[in-house]
Amino acid sequence: MQASRRKFFITSAAVVSSIVLSAQTRADTTAVSESDPTAKALNYKPLASSVDPAKSPTYKAGQMCANCQLYQGTAGSSMGPCAIFGGKQVSAKGWCTAYVKKA
C-alpha cells in the first residue's frame, strides 16, 4: 500500500508541474495585440510600414522589431518575444516607440 501511495504522489506532482509549465509556455507565446494597454502606450504596430509618422515622430524607415535590441526572437522568425512586453510575442516586422537599434 505504501508504494502505491508514494507512486500516486510522485505522479501527481509530475502532472501538476507539467500543467503549470504548459500554462507558462502558453502565456509566453501569446501575441501582443494593438489593443494591449502597453502596446497602446508605446504605439505598437505589427507592421512598421503602417506607423503614422505624425503620431510617432521617432520612427525611421527600416526600423522594425527584428532589428531592435529588445527583440528576443531568432533571426528569420516571423514573431518573437520582446522584453518590453513581458516576453509576449511581437511581429518581427512590427515597431513601437521603445525601439532601440541592435548593436
MMTF fields as JSON, N, C-alpha, C and O atoms, coordinates in Angstrom:
{
  "mmtfVersion": "1.0.0",
  "mmtfProducer": "UNKNOWN",
  "numBonds": 411,
  "numAtoms": 412,
  "numGroups": 103,
  "numChains": 1,
  "numModels": 1,
  "chainsPerModel": [1],
  "groupsPerChain": [103],
  "chainIdList": ["A"],
  "bondAtomList": [4, 2, 8, 6, 12, 10, 16, 14, 20, 18, 24, 22, 28, 26, 32, 30, 36, 34, 40, 38, 44, 42, 48, 46, 52, 50, 56, 54, 60, 58, 64, 62, 68, 66, 72, 70, 76, 74, 80, 78, 84, 82, 88, 86, 92, 90, 96, 94, 100, 98, 104, 102, 108, 106, 112, 110, 116, 114, 120, 118, 124, 122, 128, 126, 132, 130, 136, 134, 140, 138, 144, 142, 148, 146, 152, 150, 156, 154, 160, 158, 164, 162, 168, 166, 172, 170, 176, 174, 180, 178, 184, 182, 188, 186, 192, 190, 196, 194, 200, 198, 204, 202, 208, 206, 212, 210, 216, 214, 220, 218, 224, 222, 228, 226, 232, 230, 236, 234, 240, 238, 244, 242, 248, 246, 252, 250, 256, 254, 260, 258, 264, 262, 268, 266, 272, 270, 276, 274, 280, 278, 284, 282, 288, 286, 292, 290, 296, 294, 300, 298, 304, 302, 308, 306, 312, 310, 316, 314, 320, 318, 324, 322, 328, 326, 332, 330, 336, 334, 340, 338, 344, 342, 348, 346, 352, 350, 356, 354, 360, 358, 364, 362, 368, 366, 372, 370, 376, 374, 380, 378, 384, 382, 388, 386, 392, 390, 396, 394, 400, 398, 404, 402, 408, 406],
  "bondOrderList": [1, 1, 1, 1, 1, 1, 1, 1, 1, 1, 1, 1, 1, 1, 1, 1, 1, 1, 1, 1, 1, 1, 1, 1, 1, 1, 1, 1, 1, 1, 1, 1, 1, 1, 1, 1, 1, 1, 1, 1, 1, 1, 1, 1, 1, 1, 1, 1, 1, 1, 1, 1, 1, 1, 1, 1, 1, 1, 1, 1, 1, 1, 1, 1, 1, 1, 1, 1, 1, 1, 1, 1, 1, 1, 1, 1, 1, 1, 1, 1, 1, 1, 1, 1, 1, 1, 1, 1, 1, 1, 1, 1, 1, 1, 1, 1, 1, 1, 1, 1, 1, 1],
  "groupList": [{"groupName": "MET", "atomNameList": ["N", "CA", "C", "O"], "elementList": ["N", "C", "C", "O"], "formalChargeList": [0, 0, 0, 0], "bondAtomList": [1, 0, 2, 1, 3, 2], "bondOrderList": [1, 1, 2], "singleLetterCode": "M", "chemCompType": "L-PEPTIDE LINKING"}, {"groupName": "GLN", "atomNameList": ["N", "CA", "C", "O"], "elementList": ["N", "C", "C", "O"], "formalChargeList": [0, 0, 0, 0], "bondAtomList": [1, 0, 2, 1, 3, 2], "bondOrderList": [1, 1, 2], "singleLetterCode": "Q", "chemCompType": "L-PEPTIDE LINKING"}, {"groupName": "ALA", "atomNameList": ["N", "CA", "C", "O"], "elementList": ["N", "C", "C", "O"], "formalChargeList": [0, 0, 0, 0], "bondAtomList": [1, 0, 2, 1, 3, 2], "bondOrderList": [1, 1, 2], "singleLetterCode": "A", "chemCompType": "L-PEPTIDE LINKING"}, {"groupName": "SER", "atomNameList": ["N", "CA", "C", "O"], "elementList": ["N", "C", "C", "O"], "formalChargeList": [0, 0, 0, 0], "bondAtomList": [1, 0, 2, 1, 3, 2], "bondOrderList": [1, 1, 2], "singleLetterCode": "S", "chemCompType": "L-PEPTIDE LINKING"}, {"groupName": "ARG", "atomNameList": ["N", "CA", "C", "O"], "elementList": ["N", "C", "C", "O"], "formalChargeList": [0, 0, 0, 0], "bondAtomList": [1, 0, 2, 1, 3, 2], "bondOrderList": [1, 1, 2], "singleLetterCode": "R", "chemCompType": "L-PEPTIDE LINKING"}, {"groupName": "LYS", "atomNameList": ["N", "CA", "C", "O"], "elementList": ["N", "C", "C", "O"], "formalChargeList": [0, 0, 0, 0], "bondAtomList": [1, 0, 2, 1, 3, 2], "bondOrderList": [1, 1, 2], "singleLetterCode": "K", "chemCompType": "L-PEPTIDE LINKING"}, {"groupName": "PHE", "atomNameList": ["N", "CA", "C", "O"], "elementList": ["N", "C", "C", "O"], "formalChargeList": [0, 0, 0, 0], "bondAtomList": [1, 0, 2, 1, 3, 2], "bondOrderList": [1, 1, 2], "singleLetterCode": "F", "chemCompType": "L-PEPTIDE LINKING"}, {"groupName": "ILE", "atomNameList": ["N", "CA", "C", "O"], "elementList": ["N", "C", "C", "O"], "formalChargeList": [0, 0, 0, 0], "bondAtomList": [1, 0, 2, 1, 3, 2], "bondOrderList": [1, 1, 2], "singleLetterCode": "I", "chemCompType": "L-PEPTIDE LINKING"}, {"groupName": "THR", "atomNameList": ["N", "CA", "C", "O"], "elementList": ["N", "C", "C", "O"], "formalChargeList": [0, 0, 0, 0], "bondAtomList": [1, 0, 2, 1, 3, 2], "bondOrderList": [1, 1, 2], "singleLetterCode": "T", "chemCompType": "L-PEPTIDE LINKING"}, {"groupName": "VAL", "atomNameList": ["N", "CA", "C", "O"], "elementList": ["N", "C", "C", "O"], "formalChargeList": [0, 0, 0, 0], "bondAtomList": [1, 0, 2, 1, 3, 2], "bondOrderList": [1, 1, 2], "singleLetterCode": "V", "chemCompType": "L-PEPTIDE LINKING"}, {"groupName": "LEU", "atomNameList": ["N", "CA", "C", "O"], "elementList": ["N", "C", "C", "O"], "formalChargeList": [0, 0, 0, 0], "bondAtomList": [1, 0, 2, 1, 3, 2], "bondOrderList": [1, 1, 2], "singleLetterCode": "L", "chemCompType": "L-PEPTIDE LINKING"}, {"groupName": "ASP", "atomNameList": ["N", "CA", "C", "O"], "elementList": ["N", "C", "C", "O"], "formalChargeList": [0, 0, 0, 0], "bondAtomList": [1, 0, 2, 1, 3, 2], "bondOrderList": [1, 1, 2], "singleLetterCode": "D", "chemCompType": "L-PEPTIDE LINKING"}, {"groupName": "GLU", "atomNameList": ["N", "CA", "C", "O"], "elementList": ["N", "C", "C", "O"], "formalChargeList": [0, 0, 0, 0], "bondAtomList": [1, 0, 2, 1, 3, 2], "bondOrderList": [1, 1, 2], "singleLetterCode": "E", "chemCompType": "L-PEPTIDE LINKING"}, {"groupName": "PRO", "atomNameList": ["N", "CA", "C", "O"], "elementList": ["N", "C", "C", "O"], "formalChargeList": [0, 0, 0, 0], "bondAtomList": [1, 0, 2, 1, 3, 2], "bondOrderList": [1, 1, 2], "singleLetterCode": "P", "chemCompType": "L-PEPTIDE LINKING"}, {"groupName": "ASN", "atomNameList": ["N", "CA", "C", "O"], "elementList": ["N", "C", "C", "O"], "formalChargeList": [0, 0, 0, 0], "bondAtomList": [1, 0, 2, 1, 3, 2], "bondOrderList": [1, 1, 2], "singleLetterCode": "N", "chemCompType": "L-PEPTIDE LINKING"}, {"groupName": "TYR", "atomNameList": ["N", "CA", "C", "O"], "elementList": ["N", "C", "C", "O"], "formalChargeList": [0, 0, 0, 0], "bondAtomList": [1, 0, 2, 1, 3, 2], "bondOrderList": [1, 1, 2], "singleLetterCode": "Y", "chemCompType": "L-PEPTIDE LINKING"}, {"groupName": "GLY", "atomNameList": ["N", "CA", "C", "O"], "elementList": ["N", "C", "C", "O"], "formalChargeList": [0, 0, 0, 0], "bondAtomList": [1, 0, 2, 1, 3, 2], "bondOrderList": [1, 1, 2], "singleLetterCode": "G", "chemCompType": "PEPTIDE LINKING"}, {"groupName": "CYS", "atomNameList": ["N", "CA", "C", "O"], "elementList": ["N", "C", "C", "O"], "formalChargeList": [0, 0, 0, 0], "bondAtomList": [1, 0, 2, 1, 3, 2], "bondOrderList": [1, 1, 2], "singleLetterCode": "C", "chemCompType": "L-PEPTIDE LINKING"}, {"groupName": "TRP", "atomNameList": ["N", "CA", "C", "O"], "elementList": ["N", "C", "C", "O"], "formalChargeList": [0, 0, 0, 0], "bondAtomList": [1, 0, 2, 1, 3, 2], "bondOrderList": [1, 1, 2], "singleLetterCode": "W", "chemCompType": "L-PEPTIDE LINKING"}],
  "groupTypeList": [0, 1, 2, 3, 4, 4, 5, 6, 6, 7, 8, 3, 2, 2, 9, 9, 3, 3, 7, 9, 10, 3, 2, 1, 8, 4, 2, 11, 8, 8, 2, 9, 3, 12, 3, 11, 13, 8, 2, 5, 2, 10, 14, 15, 5, 13, 10, 2, 3, 3, 9, 11, 13, 2, 5, 3, 13, 8, 15, 5, 2, 16, 1, 0, 17, 2, 14, 17, 1, 10, 15, 1, 16, 8, 2, 16, 3, 3, 0, 16, 13, 17, 2, 7, 6, 16, 16, 5, 1, 9, 3, 2, 5, 16, 18, 17, 8, 2, 15, 9, 5, 5, 2],
  "groupIdList": [1, 2, 3, 4, 5, 6, 7, 8, 9, 10, 11, 12, 13, 14, 15, 16, 17, 18, 19, 20, 21, 22, 23, 24, 25, 26, 27, 28, 29, 30, 31, 32, 33, 34, 35, 36, 37, 38, 39, 40, 41, 42, 43, 44, 45, 46, 47, 48, 49, 50, 51, 52, 53, 54, 55, 56, 57, 58, 59, 60, 61, 62, 63, 64, 65, 66, 67, 68, 69, 70, 71, 72, 73, 74, 75, 76, 77, 78, 79, 80, 81, 82, 83, 84, 85, 86, 87, 88, 89, 90, 91, 92, 93, 94, 95, 96, 97, 98, 99, 100, 101, 102, 103],
  "secStructList": [7, 2, 2, 2, 2, 2, 2, 2, 2, 2, 2, 2, 2, 2, 2, 2, 2, 2, 2, 2, 2, 2, 2, 2, 2, 2, 2, 2, 6, 7, 5, 7, 7, 6, 6, 1, 2, 2, 2, 2, 2, 6, 6, 7, 5, 1, 1, 4, 4, 4, 7, 7, 6, 6, 6, 7, 6, 6, 7, 7, 6, 6, 7, 7, 4, 4, 4, 5, 6, 6, 5, 7, 1, 7, 6, 6, 7, 1, 3, 3, 3, 5, 6, 6, 6, 6, 6, 7, 3, 3, 3, 6, 6, 7, 5, 7, 6, 6, 7, 7, 5, 7, 7],
  "xCoordList": [0.809, 0.0, 0.854, 0.515, 1.962, 2.84, 3.4, 3.435, 3.836, 4.437, 3.416, 3.769, 2.179, 1.139, 0.869, 0.707, 0.823, 0.587, 1.754, 1.542, 2.967, 4.157, 4.144, 4.438, 3.808, 3.75, 2.666, 2.86, 1.533, 0.457, 0.913, 0.665, 1.58, 2.029, 3.106, 3.109, 3.999, 5.047, 4.424, 4.781, 3.498, 2.822, 1.999, 1.998, 1.301, 0.5, 1.372, 1.017, 2.511, 3.422, 3.93, 4.049, 4.225, 4.703, 3.619, 3.904, 2.386, 1.282, 1.028, 0.857, 1.001, 0.745, 1.854, 1.577, 3.103, 4.198, 4.151, 4.491, 3.741, 3.603, 2.523, 2.695, 1.425, 0.337, 0.787, 0.506, 1.48, 1.96, 2.951, 2.855, 3.891, 4.869, 4.207, 4.606, 3.207, 2.483, 1.745, 1.741, 1.131, 0.429, 1.416, 1.116, 2.592, 3.619, 4.076, 4.208, 4.315, 4.748, 3.674, 3.978, 2.423, 1.328, 1.24, 0.989, 1.439, 1.374, 2.478, 2.278, 3.642, 4.763, 4.591, 5.264, 3.712, 3.546, 2.358, 2.042, 1.713, 0.606, 1.139, 2.131, 0.475, 0.896, 0.331, -0.798, 1.121, 0.683, -0.286, -0.004, -1.419, -2.365, -2.231, -1.736, -2.669, -2.602, -3.475, -3.265, -4.453, -5.346, -4.776, -5.351, -3.671, -2.997, -2.603, -2.093, -2.825, -2.518, -1.059, -0.801, -0.121, 1.289, 1.533, 2.265, 0.911, 1.062, 0.508, 1.102, -0.629, -1.204, -0.275, -0.051, 0.264, 1.137, 2.408, 2.949, 2.878, 4.108, 3.837, 4.756, 2.574, 2.166, 2.674, 3.168, 2.543, 2.979, 2.132, 0.905, 2.792, 2.132, 2.764, 3.99, 1.959, 2.524, 3.248, 4.046, 2.968, 3.676, 4.255, 3.519, 5.576, 6.241, 5.832, 5.804, 5.516, 5.127, 3.809, 3.488, 3.036, 1.751, 1.877, 0.868, 3.093, 3.297, 3.024, 3.519, 2.236, 1.929, 3.026, 3.12, 3.86, 4.95, 4.472, 5.23, 3.248, 2.715, 2.519, 2.728, 2.116, 1.898, 3.186, 3.316, 4.135, 5.398, 6.565, 7.142, 6.915, 7.973, 9.359, 10.259, 9.55, 10.851, 11.051, 12.161, 9.97, 10.074, 10.902, 10.721, 11.805, 12.597, 12.414, 12.343, 12.339, 12.179, 13.291, 14.448, 12.922, 13.883, 13.904, 14.433, 13.329, 13.259, 12.138, 11.031, 12.426, 11.411, 11.877, 13.055, 10.982, 11.292, 12.472, 13.302, 12.559, 13.619, 15.012, 15.957, 15.166, 16.491, 16.531, 17.308, 15.67, 15.631, 16.368, 16.29, 17.064, 17.826, 16.925, 17.376, 15.683, 14.766, 14.095, 13.515, 14.171, 13.551, 14.385, 15.602, 13.749, 14.46, 14.184, 14.523, 13.573, 13.294, 14.545, 15.548, 14.472, 15.605, 15.602, 14.556, 16.769, 16.889, 16.039, 16.076, 15.281, 14.447, 13.062, 12.245, 12.778, 11.448, 10.461, 10.841, 9.195, 8.176, 7.696, 7.175, 7.866, 7.476, 8.506, 9.226, 8.564, 9.471, 9.124, 8.392, 9.64, 9.362, 10.06, 11.112, 9.454, 10.014, 10.102, 9.156, 11.238, 11.452, 10.474, 10.051, 10.115, 9.192, 7.8, 7.128, 7.372, 6.026, 6.014, 5.129, 6.966, 6.983, 7.155, 6.646, 7.856, 8.096, 6.991, 7.09, 5.944, 4.887, 5.457, 6.439, 4.845, 5.295, 4.916, 3.79, 5.868, 5.624, 6.02, 6.811, 5.484, 5.817, 7.227, 7.596, 8.019, 9.378, 9.344, 10.305, 8.227, 8.077, 7.361, 7.008, 7.15, 6.455, 7.38, 8.577, 6.798, 7.566, 6.816, 5.586, 7.567, 6.971, 7.969, 9.125, 7.519, 8.358, 9.531, 10.418, 9.553, 10.663, 11.819, 12.8, 11.72, 12.731, 14.129, 14.336, 15.08, 16.5, 17.286, 17.198, 18.049, 18.781, 19.719, 20.446, 19.675, 20.529, 21.989, 22.345, 22.808, 24.245, 25.002, 26.208],
  "yCoordList": [-1.193, 0.0, 1.261, 2.225, 1.28, 2.439, 2.781, 3.953, 1.785, 2.038, 2.667, 3.541, 2.245, 2.805, 4.265, 5.098, 4.567, 5.939, 6.836, 7.943, 6.353, 7.111, 7.344, 8.446, 6.32, 6.443, 7.454, 8.248, 7.418, 8.361, 9.808, 10.659, 10.087, 11.445, 11.907, 13.065, 11.027, 11.38, 11.677, 12.656, 10.831, 11.026, 12.311, 13.065, 12.563, 13.782, 15.026, 16.0, 14.995, 16.14, 16.383, 17.529, 15.315, 15.446, 16.031, 16.884, 15.579, 16.078, 17.557, 18.351, 17.928, 19.322, 20.223, 21.288, 19.802, 20.639, 20.744, 21.791, 19.694, 19.755, 20.743, 21.491, 20.749, 21.677, 23.116, 23.994, 23.358, 24.705, 25.167, 26.295, 24.318, 24.68, 24.887, 25.772, 24.085, 24.236, 25.575, 26.251, 25.952, 27.234, 28.386, 29.379, 28.266, 29.309, 29.451, 30.568, 28.338, 28.371, 28.998, 29.803, 28.635, 29.191, 30.699, 31.423, 31.181, 32.62, 33.352, 34.471, 32.725, 33.365, 33.399, 34.18, 32.579, 32.539, 33.359, 33.349, 34.057, 34.894, 36.129, 36.731, 36.477, 37.636, 38.918, 38.951, 39.949, 41.267, 41.839, 41.836, 42.328, 42.968, 44.481, 44.983, 45.181, 46.646, 47.227, 48.364, 46.457, 46.944, 46.723, 47.206, 46.013, 45.806, 47.173, 48.014, 47.417, 48.737, 49.174, 50.342, 48.26, 48.604, 48.91, 49.84, 48.118, 48.343, 49.702, 50.406, 50.073, 51.395, 52.504, 53.482, 52.345, 53.37, 53.552, 54.654, 52.45, 52.5, 52.581, 52.468, 52.775, 52.874, 51.689, 51.868, 50.465, 49.256, 49.012, 49.097, 48.712, 48.33, 47.029, 46.922, 46.031, 44.762, 44.886, 44.022, 45.95, 46.234, 47.636, 48.62, 47.717, 49.015, 49.964, 51.179, 49.414, 50.265, 50.986, 51.937, 50.551, 51.21, 52.267, 52.824, 52.551, 53.564, 54.947, 55.287, 55.734, 57.098, 58.022, 58.212, 58.6, 59.469, 60.678, 61.22, 61.098, 62.227, 61.833, 62.647, 60.582, 60.103, 59.577, 59.547, 59.164, 58.598, 59.248, 58.642, 60.476, 61.188, 60.551, 60.884, 59.636, 58.981, 57.828, 57.315, 57.421, 56.305, 56.707, 57.788, 55.823, 55.994, 54.743, 53.631, 54.928, 53.793, 52.771, 53.132, 51.516, 50.438, 49.929, 48.85, 50.7, 50.25, 49.222, 49.438, 48.112, 47.094, 46.226, 46.233, 45.506, 44.689, 43.751, 43.553, 43.179, 42.222, 42.82, 42.086, 44.143, 44.746, 45.666, 46.618, 45.35, 46.082, 45.271, 44.042, 45.949, 45.309, 44.563, 43.613, 44.969, 44.359, 43.095, 42.33, 42.875, 41.708, 40.475, 40.49, 39.412, 38.205, 37.021, 35.886, 37.275, 36.201, 35.791, 36.505, 34.63, 34.15, 34.819, 35.231, 34.921, 35.535, 34.767, 33.537, 35.497, 34.882, 34.464, 34.046, 34.568, 34.182, 35.307, 36.476, 34.952, 35.966, 36.633, 37.748, 35.962, 36.515, 36.095, 35.112, 36.858, 36.513, 37.281, 38.268, 36.842, 37.532, 38.884, 39.093, 39.79, 41.135, 41.425, 41.178, 41.947, 42.258, 43.308, 43.243, 44.257, 45.323, 44.776, 45.269, 43.771, 43.221, 41.969, 41.126, 41.842, 40.713, 39.371, 38.367, 39.328, 38.075, 37.66, 36.61, 38.459, 38.149, 38.279, 38.988, 37.603, 37.59, 38.878, 39.363, 39.415, 40.564, 40.187, 39.267, 40.881, 40.64, 41.139, 42.23, 40.348, 40.762, 42.014, 42.782, 42.218, 43.384, 44.538, 45.534, 44.396, 45.416, 46.528, 46.528, 47.476, 48.607, 49.212, 49.17, 49.784, 50.58, 51.661, 51.64, 52.593, 53.73, 53.341, 54.163, 52.129, 51.675, 51.149, 50.64, 51.262, 50.739, 51.265, 52.461, 50.318, 50.638, 49.821, 48.593, 50.499, 49.802, 48.768, 49.039, 47.559, 46.471, 46.823, 47.254, 46.64, 46.99, 45.95, 46.087],
  "zCoordList": [0.0, 0.0, 0.0, -0.686, 0.757, 0.819, -0.552, -0.926, -1.303, -2.611, -3.554, -4.347, -3.483, -4.342, -4.0, -4.891, -2.719, -2.29, -2.728, -3.222, -2.543, -2.942, -4.455, -4.918, -5.211, -6.681, -7.08, -8.001, -6.383, -6.664, -6.466, -7.319, -5.339, -5.057, -6.039, -6.455, -6.401, -7.366, -8.729, -9.385, -9.144, -10.429, -10.405, -11.378, -9.302, -9.18, -9.256, -9.921, -8.578, -8.619, -10.035, -10.469, -10.746, -12.129, -13.031, -13.871, -12.86, -13.681, -13.385, -14.311, -12.121, -11.749, -12.287, -12.839, -12.129, -12.633, -14.159, -14.71, -14.84, -16.297, -16.707, -17.67, -15.988, -16.289, -16.057, -16.871, -14.956, -14.652, -15.714, -16.197, -16.08, -17.111, -18.46, -19.218, -18.766, -20.022, -20.064, -21.092, -18.961, -18.9, -19.039, -19.702, -18.419, -18.521, -19.971, -20.471, -20.642, -22.036, -22.91, -23.79, -22.673, -23.448, -23.257, -24.22, -22.049, -21.781, -22.526, -22.996, -22.635, -23.303, -24.818, -25.491, -25.364, -26.807, -27.297, -28.487, -26.398, -26.832, -27.55, -27.14, -28.601, -29.393, -28.797, -28.308, -28.847, -28.382, -29.411, -30.61, -28.938, -29.848, -29.712, -28.703, -30.715, -30.682, -29.576, -29.156, -29.101, -28.05, -26.648, -25.672, -26.53, -25.253, -24.678, -25.418, -23.382, -22.808, -23.015, -23.305, -22.868, -23.088, -24.556, -24.896, -25.424, -26.865, -27.258, -28.074, -26.68, -26.965, -26.498, -27.212, -25.295, -24.73, -25.56, -25.654, -26.164, -26.958, -28.46, -29.271, -28.821, -30.223, -31.059, -32.172, -30.497, -31.197, -32.432, -32.386, -33.525, -34.776, -35.25, -35.272, -35.63, -36.097, -37.444, -37.806, -38.169, -39.424, -39.325, -39.262, -39.313, -39.187, -40.31, -40.119, -41.473, -42.601, -42.357, -43.07, -41.359, -41.064, -39.97, -39.539, -39.514, -38.476, -39.058, -40.132, -38.342, -38.757, -38.213, -37.0, -39.096, -38.635, -37.827, -37.022, -38.028, -37.259, -35.791, -34.892, -35.556, -34.193, -33.561, -32.337, -34.403, -33.916, -34.652, -35.554, -34.275, -34.995, -34.862, -35.634, -33.895, -33.737, -34.719, -34.863, -35.395, -36.346, -37.565, -38.125, -37.962, -39.181, -40.037, -39.514, -41.339, -42.253, -41.995, -41.783, -42.018, -41.801, -40.363, -40.095, -39.434, -38.057, -37.933, -38.428, -37.275, -37.001, -35.842, -35.485, -35.277, -34.11, -34.366, -33.478, -35.553, -35.856, -35.688, -35.398, -35.864, -35.671, -34.443, -34.381, -33.47, -32.197, -31.134, -31.114, -30.273, -29.209, -28.219, -27.579, -28.084, -27.121, -27.652, -26.881, -28.957, -29.599, -29.288, -29.474, -28.819, -28.412, -29.331, -28.998, -30.481, -31.423, -32.174, -32.179, -32.807, -33.592, -34.959, -35.459, -35.549, -36.879, -37.881, -37.929, -38.674, -39.701, -39.241, -40.062, -37.942, -37.454, -37.712, -37.764, -37.874, -38.139, -36.858, -36.9, -35.716, -34.416, -33.386, -33.564, -32.305, -31.221, -29.971, -30.033, -28.829, -27.58, -27.508, -28.112, -26.759, -26.573, -25.076, -24.328, -24.654, -23.238, -22.728, -21.574, -23.552, -23.146, -22.834, -21.929, -23.572, -23.411, -22.54, -22.685, -21.656, -20.728, -21.395, -20.897, -22.506, -23.198, -24.151, -24.787, -24.263, -25.228, -26.634, -26.85, -27.575, -28.96, -29.688, -29.575, -30.431, -31.297, -32.714, -32.92, -33.669, -35.062, -35.338, -34.903, -36.057, -36.416, -37.287, -37.318, -37.997, -38.872, -38.167, -38.797, -36.859, -36.089, -35.627, -35.915, -34.905, -34.37, -33.201, -33.154, -32.242, -31.167, -30.762, -31.184, -29.952, -29.577, -28.674, -28.442, -28.171, -27.332, -28.186, -27.643, -29.495, -30.407, -30.052, -29.849, -29.984, -29.764, -30.784, -30.803, -31.623, -32.665, -32.055, -31.099, -32.648, -32.202, -32.469, -33.566, -31.48, -31.614, -32.418, -32.625]
}
